[in-house]
Amino acid sequence: MIRDDDAMRFLFVGDSMTIGRAGDFTWRYRMWQHLVATYGGPFRIVGPRTELYDTFANAPLSYEYGDPGFPEHARRHLSGWGEGWLHMAPVIGETVASTKADVLLISLGLIDLGFYTDAGQTAENAERFIAQARAANPGVRMVIHPVIPNVRAESDAPFAAECDRFNALLTKAVANLDAPATSPLLLAAPHPAYDIHQDTYDGTHPGPTGEHKLAAAFADAMHAAWGVGAPYTPAPAAPTASLSRA
């Protein structure tokens, strides 16, 4: 694939936990800060979208990030409120091709299991997503975060069971598909201290501490497996225009 520079290109793919709502910093912001501080080479954040979800308009129309110094070029992503593996599998190929993404940071599945598909169907869509991404870029790397069961799982036993079953199927799929002849595929380990009652604002969506812990899961997985960056160290949520370099 022809590249116009030698920067590593990261693409965030996710649902409402990744796009964030108006006023959020987002874990994408935390990861960008981490990469600026530790990556050690040129990189870009890529993707067709930059907006946050506006809960009042019930649409992704907001650009009011928690840090107004979060530069526009680093806000790019492919994530959506109410979108899951079902929605991303059909569009990931064209997105990888158009953005020339090298690394996909993926957090999907909860919305699928909650509203659209059972664990088996969700796992099939995840495998379809992986195949389409690789078809667009045979060398693309992917880091996938398991589903974090939300507050619904505490009172809905069948839903909790589906979350567990999907995570087991996802673990198996990653192990089977991460073969020597294919592009690297990595399953991130959820942060051991992630607590939906302390790290989210509603039992599902991450607040500031949850954003850091989600970013840490991806950062630590990439560092341990691929030597990318360094172990995650939270950066302050303050204007960071001076850190921008991509």
Residue frames as qw, qx, qy, qz and C-alpha x, y, z in Angstrom:
[[0.000, 0.888, 0.460, 0.000, 0.00, 0.00, 0.00],
 [0.404, 0.470, -0.023, 0.785, 1.37, 3.41, -0.99],
 [0.414, -0.731, -0.402, 0.365, 1.84, 5.77, 1.94],
 [0.251, 0.864, 0.042, 0.434, 2.33, 9.53, 1.88],
 [0.139, -0.758, 0.491, -0.407, 4.43, 9.43, 5.07],
 [0.518, 0.134, -0.821, 0.197, 5.93, 6.99, 7.53],
 [0.366, -0.299, 0.442, -0.763, 3.55, 7.81, 10.40],
 [0.076, -0.186, -0.975, 0.098, 1.81, 4.96, 12.18],
 [0.388, -0.233, -0.235, -0.860, -1.93, 5.38, 11.75],
 [0.027, 0.151, 0.887, -0.435, -4.27, 4.49, 14.61],
 [0.409, -0.279, -0.435, -0.752, -8.03, 4.08, 14.12],
 [0.257, 0.012, 0.734, -0.629, -10.45, 3.95, 17.08],
 [0.447, -0.183, -0.672, -0.562, -13.49, 1.75, 16.41],
 [0.074, -0.137, -0.828, 0.538, -16.27, 1.57, 18.95],
 [0.181, -0.657, -0.696, -0.226, -19.75, 2.22, 20.23],
 [0.228, -0.899, -0.169, -0.334, -21.11, 4.81, 22.67],
 [0.728, -0.609, 0.021, 0.314, -18.27, 4.12, 25.12],
 [0.638, -0.029, 0.281, 0.717, -15.80, 5.26, 22.46],
 [0.188, 0.655, 0.330, 0.653, -17.55, 8.11, 20.67],
 [0.253, -0.250, -0.466, 0.810, -18.46, 9.72, 24.00],
 [0.017, 0.832, 0.549, 0.080, -21.06, 12.38, 24.69],
 [0.152, 0.802, -0.014, 0.577, -20.81, 16.16, 24.71],
 [0.411, -0.812, 0.259, -0.323, -18.52, 17.28, 27.53],
 [0.951, -0.236, 0.138, 0.146, -16.57, 14.00, 27.76],
 [0.154, -0.725, 0.587, 0.325, -12.81, 13.82, 27.44],
 [0.919, 0.291, -0.157, -0.216, -13.19, 10.26, 26.00],
 [0.808, -0.369, 0.389, 0.245, -10.72, 7.40, 26.29],
 [0.704, 0.569, 0.171, 0.389, -9.62, 8.33, 22.77],
 [0.022, 0.930, -0.177, 0.320, -8.28, 11.58, 24.20],
 [0.663, -0.637, 0.392, -0.013, -6.49, 9.72, 26.98],
 [0.882, 0.083, 0.348, 0.307, -4.90, 7.37, 24.46],
 [0.478, 0.790, 0.035, 0.382, -3.82, 10.27, 22.24],
 [0.272, -0.891, 0.308, -0.190, -2.12, 11.90, 25.23],
 [0.822, -0.362, 0.426, 0.109, -0.40, 8.60, 25.99],
 [0.810, 0.389, 0.259, 0.355, 0.84, 8.18, 22.42],
 [0.210, 0.921, -0.107, 0.311, 2.12, 11.74, 22.28],
 [0.432, -0.792, 0.403, -0.153, 4.12, 11.11, 25.45],
 [0.673, -0.379, 0.634, 0.025, 5.41, 7.59, 24.74],
 [0.878, 0.440, 0.173, -0.076, 5.14, 6.47, 21.13],
 [0.545, -0.523, 0.435, 0.490, 8.55, 7.75, 20.10],
 [0.306, 0.037, 0.657, 0.688, 7.84, 8.26, 16.41],
 [0.306, 0.069, -0.200, -0.928, 5.43, 9.94, 14.03],
 [0.106, 0.338, 0.933, -0.057, 1.81, 8.83, 14.26],
 [0.301, -0.130, -0.235, -0.915, -1.62, 9.92, 13.14],
 [0.359, 0.292, 0.768, -0.443, -5.12, 9.37, 14.47],
 [0.168, 0.038, -0.620, -0.765, -7.34, 8.58, 11.49],
 [0.161, 0.423, 0.867, -0.207, -11.03, 8.04, 10.83],
 [0.071, 0.468, 0.556, 0.684, -14.03, 9.51, 9.01],
 [0.365, -0.802, -0.407, -0.241, -15.68, 11.09, 12.07],
 [0.319, 0.286, -0.430, 0.794, -14.67, 13.63, 14.72],
 [0.412, -0.503, -0.050, -0.758, -17.92, 14.35, 16.56],
 [0.062, -0.012, 0.848, -0.527, -19.32, 13.45, 19.98],
 [0.187, -0.501, -0.808, -0.247, -22.86, 12.35, 20.69],
 [0.190, -0.216, 0.163, -0.944, -25.29, 15.11, 21.67],
 [0.024, -0.272, -0.932, 0.237, -27.79, 13.55, 24.08],
 [0.266, 0.500, 0.348, -0.748, -30.21, 16.48, 23.72],
 [0.462, 0.471, -0.367, -0.656, -30.29, 16.28, 19.93],
 [0.851, 0.013, 0.509, -0.128, -30.11, 12.47, 20.04],
 [0.779, 0.609, 0.016, 0.147, -27.50, 12.60, 17.29],
 [0.740, -0.240, 0.072, 0.624, -23.71, 12.80, 16.85],
 [0.276, 0.849, 0.227, 0.389, -23.59, 16.56, 16.40],
 [0.403, -0.911, 0.058, 0.064, -21.38, 17.86, 19.21],
 [0.675, 0.468, -0.300, 0.486, -17.74, 18.98, 19.15],
 [0.332, -0.797, 0.233, -0.448, -17.70, 20.08, 22.80],
 [0.780, 0.056, -0.549, 0.294, -14.87, 17.92, 24.10],
 [0.630, -0.713, -0.236, 0.197, -13.91, 18.11, 27.76],
 [0.467, -0.500, 0.211, 0.698, -10.57, 19.58, 26.72],
 [0.483, 0.839, 0.134, -0.210, -11.05, 22.23, 24.02],
 [0.029, -0.770, 0.571, 0.283, -7.32, 21.90, 23.35],
 [0.689, 0.039, 0.713, 0.120, -7.83, 18.39, 21.97],
 [0.084, 0.441, -0.446, -0.775, -6.77, 19.08, 18.37],
 [0.751, 0.346, 0.045, -0.560, -9.21, 18.34, 15.59],
 [0.571, 0.460, -0.653, -0.191, -6.83, 16.03, 13.74],
 [0.093, 0.213, -0.919, 0.317, -6.56, 13.81, 16.84],
 [0.542, 0.078, 0.460, -0.699, -10.34, 13.57, 17.32],
 [0.590, 0.261, -0.538, -0.542, -10.84, 11.27, 14.34],
 [0.392, -0.110, 0.869, -0.281, -12.54, 7.92, 14.85],
 [0.485, -0.091, -0.669, -0.555, -15.01, 5.36, 13.56],
 [0.107, -0.215, -0.867, 0.437, -17.46, 4.99, 16.41],
 [0.326, -0.329, -0.328, -0.823, -21.13, 5.63, 17.01],
 [0.403, -0.081, 0.589, -0.696, -23.76, 5.71, 19.71],
 [0.795, 0.214, 0.349, -0.449, -25.80, 2.52, 19.26],
 [0.701, 0.557, -0.409, -0.173, -23.39, 0.98, 16.75],
 [0.739, -0.432, 0.517, -0.027, -21.69, -2.37, 17.20],
 [0.382, -0.235, 0.801, 0.397, -19.95, -5.18, 15.33],
 [0.478, 0.553, 0.683, 0.008, -23.13, -5.51, 13.27],
 [0.269, 0.939, 0.141, -0.160, -22.76, -1.96, 11.97],
 [0.151, -0.816, 0.463, 0.312, -18.99, -1.74, 11.71],
 [0.658, -0.069, 0.701, 0.268, -18.31, -5.00, 9.86],
 [0.592, 0.645, 0.451, 0.177, -19.83, -3.70, 6.58],
 [0.204, 0.973, -0.015, 0.107, -17.87, -0.41, 6.65],
 [0.594, -0.681, 0.318, 0.289, -14.49, -1.31, 8.13],
 [0.747, 0.159, 0.422, 0.488, -12.97, -2.40, 4.83],
 [0.335, 0.783, 0.237, 0.467, -13.62, 0.88, 3.06],
 [0.332, -0.939, 0.068, -0.062, -12.54, 2.82, 6.15],
 [0.734, -0.428, 0.359, 0.386, -9.23, 0.98, 6.47],
 [0.642, 0.374, 0.398, 0.538, -8.61, 1.46, 2.75],
 [0.157, 0.881, 0.195, 0.401, -9.42, 5.17, 2.74],
 [0.389, -0.902, 0.166, -0.090, -7.54, 6.03, 5.95],
 [0.632, 0.477, -0.559, 0.244, -4.62, 3.62, 5.40],
 [0.626, -0.650, 0.268, -0.338, -5.00, 2.59, 9.03],
 [0.425, 0.428, -0.778, 0.176, -2.19, 0.46, 10.49],
 [0.152, -0.057, -0.861, 0.483, -3.59, -0.25, 13.98],
 [0.468, -0.487, -0.408, -0.615, -7.25, -0.65, 14.94],
 [0.007, 0.063, -0.733, 0.677, -8.19, -0.10, 18.59],
 [0.461, -0.267, -0.616, -0.580, -11.59, -1.79, 18.89],
 [0.129, 0.071, 0.756, -0.637, -14.17, -1.72, 21.69],
 [0.543, -0.018, -0.380, -0.749, -17.44, -3.25, 20.51],
 [0.343, -0.072, -0.936, -0.028, -20.06, -5.81, 21.46],
 [0.063, 0.238, 0.705, -0.665, -22.13, -4.57, 24.38],
 [0.448, 0.323, 0.030, -0.833, -24.70, -2.80, 22.21],
 [0.462, 0.151, -0.764, -0.425, -24.91, -5.84, 19.91],
 [0.274, -0.137, -0.926, 0.221, -25.72, -8.16, 22.80],
 [0.114, 0.289, 0.527, -0.791, -28.09, -5.66, 24.35],
 [0.457, 0.504, 0.161, -0.715, -30.21, -4.95, 21.30],
 [0.525, 0.544, -0.407, -0.513, -29.26, -6.71, 18.07],
 [0.735, 0.292, -0.604, -0.103, -27.62, -10.14, 18.15],
 [0.877, -0.476, 0.051, -0.039, -26.89, -13.05, 20.46],
 [0.471, -0.688, 0.486, 0.264, -23.35, -14.07, 21.42],
 [0.696, 0.078, 0.620, 0.353, -22.88, -16.44, 18.49],
 [0.444, 0.791, 0.345, 0.242, -24.11, -13.95, 15.92],
 [0.135, -0.974, 0.160, 0.083, -22.02, -11.19, 17.48],
 [0.595, -0.459, 0.565, 0.342, -18.90, -13.37, 17.28],
 [0.646, 0.407, 0.543, 0.348, -19.65, -14.08, 13.62],
 [0.230, 0.952, 0.138, 0.145, -19.84, -10.34, 12.94],
 [0.388, -0.820, 0.364, 0.213, -16.54, -9.83, 14.76],
 [0.666, -0.116, 0.618, 0.402, -14.88, -12.44, 12.54],
 [0.491, 0.710, 0.422, 0.275, -16.42, -10.79, 9.48],
 [0.073, -0.992, 0.079, 0.062, -15.02, -7.45, 10.65],
 [0.542, -0.574, 0.516, 0.333, -11.52, -8.93, 11.02],
 [0.657, 0.235, 0.605, 0.383, -11.67, -10.49, 7.56],
 [0.335, 0.874, 0.292, 0.195, -12.80, -7.24, 5.93],
 [0.237, -0.928, 0.231, 0.169, -10.12, -5.19, 7.67],
 [0.595, -0.361, 0.609, 0.380, -7.44, -7.62, 6.54],
 [0.606, 0.516, 0.527, 0.298, -8.79, -7.64, 3.00],
 [0.171, 0.977, 0.083, 0.093, -8.32, -3.87, 2.89],
 [0.083, 0.810, -0.542, 0.207, -4.86, -3.98, 4.49],
 [0.897, -0.011, -0.441, 0.035, -3.27, -7.44, 4.91],
 [0.518, 0.186, -0.528, 0.647, -0.81, -6.01, 7.44],
 [0.342, -0.631, 0.016, -0.696, -3.30, -4.20, 9.66],
 [0.273, 0.012, -0.823, 0.498, -2.92, -4.82, 13.40],
 [0.503, -0.543, -0.325, -0.589, -5.95, -5.08, 15.65],
 [0.106, 0.055, -0.766, 0.631, -6.36, -4.78, 19.41],
 [0.489, -0.435, -0.529, -0.541, -9.79, -5.86, 20.65],
 [0.180, -0.241, 0.620, -0.725, -11.22, -5.17, 24.09],
 [0.162, -0.317, -0.935, -0.010, -13.68, -7.72, 25.52],
 [0.342, -0.647, -0.370, -0.572, -17.16, -6.65, 26.50],
 [0.060, 0.092, -0.642, 0.759, -17.45, -5.10, 29.96],
 [0.234, -0.560, -0.783, -0.136, -20.85, -6.21, 31.31],
 [0.067, -0.409, 0.084, -0.906, -22.77, -3.12, 32.38],
 [0.315, -0.110, 0.581, -0.742, -25.26, -2.53, 35.18],
 [0.771, 0.072, -0.208, -0.597, -27.96, -4.41, 33.25],
 [0.623, 0.201, -0.755, 0.034, -26.01, -7.62, 33.76],
 [0.022, -0.184, 0.742, -0.644, -26.52, -7.34, 37.51],
 [0.531, 0.156, 0.487, -0.676, -30.29, -7.80, 37.22],
 [0.799, 0.424, -0.124, -0.407, -30.60, -9.64, 33.89],
 [0.663, -0.369, 0.642, 0.107, -29.00, -13.06, 34.21],
 [0.793, 0.420, 0.407, 0.171, -29.53, -14.12, 30.57],
 [0.347, 0.921, -0.109, 0.141, -27.87, -10.93, 29.35],
 [0.367, -0.758, 0.539, -0.003, -24.95, -11.46, 31.74],
 [0.799, -0.062, 0.584, 0.125, -24.59, -15.00, 30.40],
 [0.676, 0.686, 0.208, 0.172, -24.55, -13.74, 26.81],
 [0.043, 0.937, -0.338, 0.071, -21.78, -11.25, 27.69],
 [0.561, -0.514, 0.647, 0.044, -19.72, -14.06, 29.20],
 [0.813, 0.247, 0.513, 0.124, -20.40, -16.37, 26.27],
 [0.511, 0.853, 0.005, 0.106, -19.44, -13.72, 23.74],
 [0.144, -0.857, 0.494, -0.021, -16.18, -12.97, 25.52],
 [0.706, -0.238, 0.660, 0.090, -15.35, -16.68, 25.49],
 [0.740, 0.534, 0.382, 0.144, -16.12, -16.88, 21.76],
 [0.248, 0.952, -0.170, 0.057, -14.10, -13.72, 21.12],
 [0.428, -0.675, 0.597, 0.069, -11.11, -15.15, 22.98],
 [0.765, 0.069, 0.623, 0.150, -11.33, -18.32, 20.90],
 [0.594, 0.768, 0.218, 0.096, -11.69, -16.38, 17.64],
 [0.023, 0.935, -0.354, -0.015, -8.68, -14.18, 18.37],
 [0.570, -0.453, 0.677, 0.111, -6.58, -17.24, 19.23],
 [0.748, 0.294, 0.578, 0.140, -7.64, -19.03, 16.04],
 [0.491, 0.840, 0.189, 0.135, -7.26, -16.06, 13.72],
 [0.128, -0.914, 0.378, 0.075, -3.95, -14.77, 15.06],
 [0.949, 0.066, 0.214, 0.220, -1.86, -17.10, 12.93],
 [0.516, -0.443, 0.313, 0.664, 1.76, -16.51, 11.79],
 [0.354, 0.243, 0.594, 0.681, 0.70, -15.96, 8.18],
 [0.035, -0.818, -0.497, -0.288, -1.83, -13.25, 9.09],
 [0.069, 0.646, -0.181, 0.739, -1.66, -9.74, 10.49],
 [0.216, 0.025, -0.759, 0.614, -1.27, -9.42, 14.28],
 [0.521, -0.544, -0.390, -0.530, -4.42, -9.76, 16.35],
 [0.257, 0.133, -0.678, 0.675, -4.43, -9.01, 20.06],
 [0.475, -0.664, -0.530, -0.229, -7.00, -9.34, 22.82],
 [0.015, 0.544, -0.382, 0.747, -6.63, -6.65, 25.47],
 [0.412, -0.325, -0.786, 0.326, -7.12, -7.56, 29.10],
 [0.254, -0.837, -0.284, -0.394, -9.71, -5.38, 30.86],
 [0.067, 0.573, -0.486, 0.657, -8.18, -3.19, 33.54],
 [0.451, -0.179, -0.844, 0.229, -8.26, -5.27, 36.75],
 [0.088, -0.300, -0.542, 0.780, -9.64, -2.38, 38.79],
 [0.228, -0.183, -0.397, -0.870, -12.40, -1.31, 36.37],
 [0.037, 0.363, 0.812, -0.455, -15.60, -0.90, 38.40],
 [0.018, 0.519, 0.593, 0.615, -18.84, 0.05, 36.67],
 [0.341, -0.820, -0.456, 0.055, -20.06, 1.72, 39.86],
 [0.436, -0.699, 0.039, 0.566, -16.95, 3.88, 40.24],
 [0.350, -0.269, 0.505, 0.742, -15.64, 4.29, 36.69],
 [0.076, 0.431, 0.671, 0.598, -18.85, 5.08, 34.78],
 [0.174, -0.042, 0.195, -0.964, -21.44, 7.81, 35.10],
 [0.702, 0.006, -0.018, -0.712, -24.44, 5.54, 34.50],
 [0.792, -0.138, 0.575, -0.149, -23.29, 1.95, 34.90],
 [0.829, 0.429, 0.311, 0.178, -22.18, 1.73, 31.26],
 [0.498, 0.779, -0.011, 0.381, -20.36, 4.76, 29.90],
 [0.698, -0.134, -0.291, 0.641, -16.92, 5.66, 31.27],
 [0.178, -0.982, -0.049, 0.040, -16.32, 8.72, 33.36],
 [0.164, 0.871, -0.457, 0.075, -12.82, 10.19, 33.73],
 [0.459, -0.485, 0.741, -0.068, -11.40, 7.26, 35.73],
 [0.818, 0.248, 0.515, -0.063, -13.00, 4.77, 33.36],
 [0.566, 0.814, -0.124, -0.038, -11.55, 6.59, 30.36],
 [0.058, -0.749, 0.658, -0.050, -8.07, 6.21, 31.80],
 [0.619, -0.213, 0.748, -0.109, -8.60, 2.53, 32.53],
 [0.807, 0.507, 0.294, -0.076, -9.89, 1.78, 29.03],
 [0.397, 0.850, -0.346, 0.024, -6.93, 3.60, 27.48],
 [0.325, -0.615, 0.712, -0.100, -4.61, 1.70, 29.83],
 [0.833, 0.068, 0.540, -0.100, -5.98, -1.65, 28.69],
 [0.741, 0.665, 0.064, 0.073, -5.11, -0.88, 25.08],
 [0.143, 0.876, -0.439, 0.140, -1.81, 0.84, 25.83],
 [0.511, -0.513, 0.679, -0.119, -0.55, -1.92, 28.11],
 [0.879, 0.223, 0.420, -0.025, -1.56, -4.64, 25.64],
 [0.629, 0.762, -0.090, 0.125, 0.32, -2.97, 22.77],
 [0.063, -0.816, 0.550, -0.166, 3.37, -2.34, 24.90],
 [0.677, -0.335, 0.644, -0.122, 3.51, -5.89, 26.27],
 [0.841, 0.287, 0.457, 0.033, 2.88, -7.66, 22.96],
 [0.646, 0.665, 0.183, 0.328, 4.44, -5.35, 20.39],
 [0.570, -0.230, -0.075, 0.785, 6.72, -2.97, 22.30],
 [0.106, 0.669, 0.336, 0.655, 4.60, 0.02, 21.31],
 [0.269, -0.787, 0.026, -0.554, 4.97, 3.04, 23.59],
 [0.139, 0.273, -0.756, 0.579, 5.21, 2.35, 27.30],
 [0.215, -0.458, -0.835, 0.218, 3.00, 1.16, 30.15],
 [0.085, -0.749, -0.388, -0.530, 0.13, 3.56, 30.63],
 [0.312, -0.289, -0.444, 0.789, 0.58, 6.50, 32.96],
 [0.094, 0.835, 0.541, 0.017, -2.41, 8.86, 33.25],
 [0.296, 0.201, 0.055, 0.932, -1.80, 12.37, 31.95],
 [0.082, 0.423, 0.480, -0.764, -3.72, 15.30, 33.45],
 [0.262, 0.653, 0.662, 0.261, -6.93, 16.32, 31.74],
 [0.095, -0.769, -0.066, 0.629, -5.85, 19.86, 30.97],
 [0.557, 0.808, -0.056, -0.185, -5.40, 21.80, 27.72],
 [0.745, -0.306, 0.477, 0.352, -2.62, 20.04, 25.84],
 [0.586, 0.806, 0.016, -0.086, -2.14, 21.98, 22.64],
 [0.037, -0.815, 0.572, 0.090, 1.61, 22.04, 23.27],
 [0.614, -0.216, 0.759, 0.030, 1.65, 18.23, 23.02],
 [0.766, 0.558, 0.243, -0.206, 0.26, 18.13, 19.49],
 [0.218, -0.579, 0.621, 0.481, 2.67, 16.83, 16.90],
 [0.431, 0.146, 0.845, 0.283, 0.79, 14.66, 14.42]]
